[in-house]
């Protein structure tokens, strides 16, 4: 991983690692040790719950129950005459060679992790930048995960690597059993293509780790009793020197057991390594220290809810989540700022603070979504009404910052892919709903160079993209995108799939139609993406307006989009379906419970559902800043008003919901989906429940599994909305 590309700092970095959000896990985005005993069954919340036994992840009775459900759901969906053609279409696209190999730029070389029908688990490979931009890159395999899994008789899923910034060929590989967030760490030499004999190894855990130097790690992992927070993440950080026992590693910090986690991140800047220690009391706050040469902790005088981005020219770069007023000047929430690192750490107060970019002062910007730092520039991806733009920020001669726009196509999504810390080189991706991914190479002041462009995967000519705004219950305008056949008459009969996420400041932007969405569109469906509150599409305030006691706004926003689609006569309740995963699974399940009259299909994947016990299950305690803490009476009151598990009613007329999960998901507990299915069945409701044997929070341990699950969803939607 290029340690200079720090995408939305702590927030998105943690979302992509074990210490993360219950991020969207539906196929639309596909981008603690295993718990085998009952969690929290003696706790007051849920003590009268007759289905607590379904929280026993690998319990014999729970697995037998899941097998009984699969015996009904698999024939129902996979037995449909259309299933095989849909599955084959999706798998063909997922494993096609006609995909852009996602690049990681490291000192003139390009690394890529690749999966196809011959490499289901995938292989890590590399080539030169010159070769990569050619029409026929010559790849060199570094490690083949399929072969490794075969040799070791293991179900390995590659989860990335942590490399020494000053020598990025020395890495710690992250290997997961079946897709879990918990990983095994093993030191690997990329140039030698081998595991280091006697190198660093760490047993399976949700480990936070980075390099202090070539022979020293900073590590937070499961050290036994008392070493984990209530969220299941490390609460201690230790200095582990090569050749010593990990249990003898020197502890340098311990946080409270009720904190979310303690973590570390080492970045390169201006020829030096900087190791930052971050205490996260909750998901949206962080206290940061710099490790000194004496291996002591020097506090960084930033506000508690800052988002560190990296180091540039001796300055610490950060995003603000709230207004900050050091030294008598206010720096607005959502701004990208710089602060003198050495002077601020030495003096204990913020020194040399300046604004690089303030979206509130820019008519063409609503929010900053990601930041990438190269040797000479800071690149910023931003949004205006959910469409992407790219900016370059550099220091000017008069000690201010100069911002220039970089010309890329309009009305799409811009993603910073990789930044090379050894040069002023950036890879950036552009795509829109009907425009395939295009990869651009940016070198210094040169215009963007198209280096890869995906060929169209389907005939987009019949389809049109529209952006509309619905009005939520409190009068807020909620944007949404509609993708449909331009010739479809508005008779209220169009089968329509509506999706959203609405949480953790994660923005949903116009991505090229996925393999699954293509299968849906070409079979007569329409696709709708709602940019509801809880996300980051309009900056921190868009997210913060839906936290805690204001969570109902998320559901109101989603409902308003559904109602707008019906009012516009695009569709009707008989033909409208909703889907979401993880936090999005909570969204669609709660919305179904509140307004079952609006929908005829609901897909809830790896969902949160029992919101009065979510904080007791797996990583749930880390999300109390988003939802609230059910152990606090005031919080329990407003959570109780929308928690689907407690609000589902026997007398209501719900659509036949499709719930699915898997026991390898060690982020959002499978008990959520299991218990909701059991309770609804007890109440007499019809539903479909499916539980794969593996896959983790992403839903598939390999591409073939993913194709099966995605095809099952398409068949379900066709049965509910088209047949």
ABEGO torsion letter per residue (X at the ends): XBAABBBGEAAAAAAABABBBBBBABAAAXXXBBBABBBGAABABGAABAAAAAABAABAAAAAAAAAAAAAAAAAAAABAAAAAAAAAAAAAAABABBBBBBBBBGGBBBBBBBBAABAAEBBBBBBAAAAABABBBBBBABBAAAAAAAAGBBBBBAEBBBBAABAABBBBBBBBGGBABBBBBBBBAAAGBBBBGBBBBBBBBBBBBBABAABBBBBBBAEBGABBAAGBBABBBBBBBGBBAAABBBABBBBAABABBBBBBBBBGGBBBBBBBBBABAABBBBBBBBAAGBBBBBBBBAABBBAEBBGGBBBBBBABBBBBGGBBBBBGBBBBBBAAAAAAAGBBBGBBBABBAAABAABABBABBBBBAABBBBBBBBGGBBBBBBBBBBAAGBBBBBBBBBBBGBBBBBABBBAABBBBBBBBBBAABBBBBBBBBEABBBBBABBBBBABBAAABBBBBBBBBBAAGBBBBBBBBBBAABBBAGABBBBBBBAGBGGBBBBBBBBBAAAAAAAAAGBBBBBBBBBGBAAAEAAAAAAABEAAAAAAAAAAAAAAAAAAAAGABBAAABBBBBBEAAAAAAAAAAAABAAABABBBBBGBBABAAAAAABEAAAAAAAAAEBAABAAAAAAAAAABAAAABBAABBBBBBBBBBBAABAABBAAAAAAAAAAAAAAGBBBBBBBBABGEAAGBABAAAAAAAAAAAAAAAAAAAAX
